[in-house]
Amino acid sequence: MKKMFKDFSDHKMIQKSFGWIKKNLDPERSYIIFENDLNKQADSIFSETIIAYQYLKKGGYTWKKVCDATDSKEYLVIQIDPGNEDETLGKVIGYGFPKGTVYYLYKAET
């Protein structure tokens, strides 16, 4: 099994690209990735005031904050269990990410 990050649960920000993220996803896990283009909006998706972080903590989810300074983008990569990806995505989206935030859903290979 391929590990996505050395310590996925530490919630610290790392400097990497979207390409790096995609190459390092574990195919046996599912992921929600939120992308924020800082050229289009100043609000950061890394702000702990976003209520989604409380939902993620309460649900025991693990995530990583990834910043791509070259492209002025930030990514919140949330590891989720395979099976109910669409339902989980719907719940997380409902917890107040800034308008214009793009999301990607990667489902585990079965």
Sequence and secondary structure as in RCSB ss.txt:
>XXXX:A:sequence
MKKMFKDFSDHKMIQKSFGWIKKNLDPERSYIIFENDLNKQADSIFSETIIAYQYLKKGGYTWKKVCDATDSKEY
LVIQIDPGNEDETLGKVIGYGFPKGTVYYLYKAET
>XXXX:A:secstr
   SSTTGGG  EEE  HHHHHHT  TTSEEEEEEEETTT    TT TTSTHHHHHHHHT EEEEEEETTTTEEE
EEEEE TT HHHHHHHHHTTT  TT EEEEE    
